[in-house]
């Protein structure tokens, strides 16, 4: 069902996806989709955020902050460059803006664990002196999410490494002349 949803997002875009179309594509009854997800937005949300954060999990304990942060950014970029994410997220964001419960569910199930990881990693880096003491990992995550959403729309020719390098350097080096 999630694969069928992803395929329909890529082919037709968020607005055209319906639970009936997903049920047909997945060869299941529409009542099953309503039972498990209830709405198109909830189904799309589950589809878009089902990917495991592979890069960040591969970082060895004791890796530097920069290595860990780069892997975390690579995971975010990899997710946002998926065709179904690019086609589905703008519509899902609009639905989430109108539905606080959907937004709360996204925060609880998908964004919250990533936010906790950012807070943990940034907290350790602050304690070790690798970054300043007042850097808020949760705020950095939110900033990156917004920047990456816009960048993927305005820089379609960029490759994954272009996004990762730009965002990591922007955060780590800032914009001040050295």
C-alpha positions as CSV (number, residue, x, y, z in Angstrom):
1,X,0.0,0.0,0.0
2,X,2.9,2.4,0.8
3,X,4.6,1.4,-2.5
4,X,1.4,2.0,-4.4
5,X,1.0,5.4,-2.7
6,X,4.6,6.3,-3.6
7,X,4.2,5.3,-7.2
8,X,1.0,7.3,-7.5
9,X,2.6,10.4,-6.0
10,X,5.4,10.2,-8.5
11,X,3.1,9.6,-11.5
12,X,0.2,12.0,-10.6
13,X,1.2,14.3,-7.7
14,X,-0.4,14.7,-4.3
15,X,-3.6,16.3,-5.4
16,X,-4.5,13.4,-7.7
17,X,-3.8,10.7,-5.1
18,X,-7.0,9.2,-3.6
19,X,-7.5,6.3,-1.3
20,X,-9.6,4.7,-4.0
21,X,-6.7,4.9,-6.5
22,X,-4.2,3.5,-3.9
23,X,-6.6,0.6,-3.1
24,X,-6.8,-0.2,-6.8
25,X,-3.1,0.0,-7.3
26,X,-2.3,-2.1,-4.2
27,X,-5.2,-4.5,-4.9
28,X,-6.7,-4.1,-1.5
29,X,-10.1,-2.9,-0.4
30,X,-10.6,0.8,0.3
31,X,-12.0,0.1,3.8
32,X,-8.6,-1.3,4.8
33,X,-6.9,2.0,3.9
34,X,-9.5,3.9,5.9
35,X,-9.1,1.5,8.8
36,X,-5.3,1.9,8.9
37,X,-4.8,5.5,8.0
38,X,-8.2,7.2,7.8
39,X,-7.1,9.9,5.4
40,X,-5.0,10.5,2.3
41,X,-2.8,12.8,4.3
42,X,-2.0,10.2,6.9
43,X,-1.3,7.6,4.3
44,X,1.0,9.9,2.4
45,X,2.8,11.0,5.6
46,X,3.5,7.3,6.4
47,X,4.7,6.7,2.9
48,X,7.1,9.7,2.8
49,X,8.6,9.1,6.2
50,X,9.1,5.3,6.1
51,X,12.8,5.5,5.1
52,X,15.4,4.5,7.6
53,X,18.2,7.1,8.3
54,X,21.0,4.9,7.0
55,X,23.9,7.3,7.0
56,X,23.6,8.5,10.6
57,X,23.3,4.9,11.8
58,X,26.5,4.0,10.1
59,X,28.6,6.6,12.1
60,X,30.9,4.9,14.5
61,X,30.7,5.9,18.2
62,X,33.2,8.5,18.9
63,X,33.0,10.1,15.5
64,X,33.5,13.8,15.3
65,X,30.6,16.2,15.4
66,X,31.2,17.2,11.8
67,X,31.1,13.5,10.6
68,X,28.0,12.8,12.6
69,X,26.3,16.0,11.5
70,X,27.2,15.5,7.9
71,X,25.6,12.0,8.0
72,X,22.5,13.4,9.6
73,X,22.2,16.0,6.9
74,X,22.9,13.4,4.2
75,X,19.9,11.4,5.5
76,X,17.6,14.4,5.4
77,X,18.8,15.3,1.9
78,X,18.4,11.7,0.7
79,X,14.8,11.6,1.9
80,X,13.9,15.0,0.4
81,X,15.3,14.1,-3.0
82,X,13.1,11.0,-3.3
83,X,10.7,11.6,-6.2
84,X,7.7,10.7,-4.1
85,X,8.8,13.2,-1.4
86,X,9.3,16.0,-3.9
87,X,5.9,15.3,-5.4
88,X,4.0,14.7,-2.2
89,X,5.5,16.9,0.5
90,X,4.2,20.3,-0.7
91,X,0.6,19.0,-0.6
92,X,1.1,17.3,2.7
93,X,2.5,20.5,4.2
94,X,-0.7,22.3,3.1
95,X,-2.8,19.6,4.7
96,X,-0.8,19.6,7.9
97,X,-1.2,23.4,8.2
98,X,-4.9,22.9,8.3
99,X,-4.9,19.8,10.5
100,X,-3.1,20.2,13.9
101,X,-3.7,16.5,14.7
102,X,-1.9,15.5,11.5
103,X,1.0,17.9,12.4
104,X,1.1,16.5,15.9
105,X,1.2,12.9,14.5
106,X,4.1,13.9,12.2
107,X,6.0,15.4,15.1
108,X,5.4,12.5,17.5
109,X,6.1,9.6,15.1
110,X,8.6,11.0,12.5
111,X,10.1,14.4,13.3
112,X,10.3,14.0,17.1
113,X,12.9,11.1,17.0
114,X,15.0,13.0,14.5
115,X,14.7,16.2,16.7
116,X,15.8,14.2,19.7
117,X,18.9,12.9,17.8
118,X,19.8,16.4,16.8
119,X,19.5,17.6,20.4
120,X,21.6,14.7,21.7
121,X,24.4,15.2,19.1
122,X,24.5,19.0,19.4
123,X,24.5,18.6,23.2
124,X,27.5,16.3,23.2
125,X,29.3,18.6,20.8
126,X,28.6,21.5,23.0
127,X,29.9,19.7,26.1
128,X,33.0,18.7,24.3
129,X,33.7,22.2,23.0
130,X,33.3,21.3,19.3
131,X,30.5,23.9,19.0
132,X,29.3,26.9,21.0
133,X,27.4,26.4,24.2
134,X,24.2,28.1,23.0
135,X,23.5,26.1,19.8
136,X,20.1,24.6,19.8
137,X,20.1,21.3,17.8
138,X,16.3,21.3,17.5
139,X,16.3,24.8,16.0
140,X,19.1,23.9,13.6
141,X,17.0,20.9,12.5
142,X,14.0,23.1,11.8
143,X,16.2,25.6,9.9
144,X,17.6,22.9,7.8
145,X,14.2,21.4,7.0
146,X,13.0,24.7,5.8
147,X,16.1,25.6,3.8
148,X,16.2,22.1,2.2
149,X,12.6,22.2,1.2
150,X,13.2,25.5,-0.6
151,X,16.5,24.5,-2.1
152,X,15.1,21.3,-3.6
153,X,12.5,23.4,-5.4
154,X,14.9,26.2,-6.5
155,X,18.0,24.1,-7.3
156,X,16.7,21.2,-9.3
157,X,20.1,20.6,-11.0
158,X,21.9,20.1,-7.7
159,X,23.0,16.6,-6.8
160,X,22.8,15.1,-3.3
161,X,26.4,16.0,-2.5
162,X,25.8,19.6,-3.5
163,X,22.9,20.0,-1.0
164,X,24.8,18.2,1.8
165,X,28.0,20.2,1.3
166,X,26.2,23.5,1.1
167,X,24.1,22.9,4.2
168,X,26.9,21.5,6.3
169,X,29.2,24.3,5.4
170,X,26.5,26.9,6.0
171,X,25.9,25.6,9.5
172,X,29.5,24.8,10.5
173,X,31.2,27.8,8.9
174,X,28.3,30.3,8.9
175,X,28.4,33.3,6.6
176,X,31.0,35.5,8.3
177,X,34.3,36.2,6.5
178,X,37.2,34.3,8.2
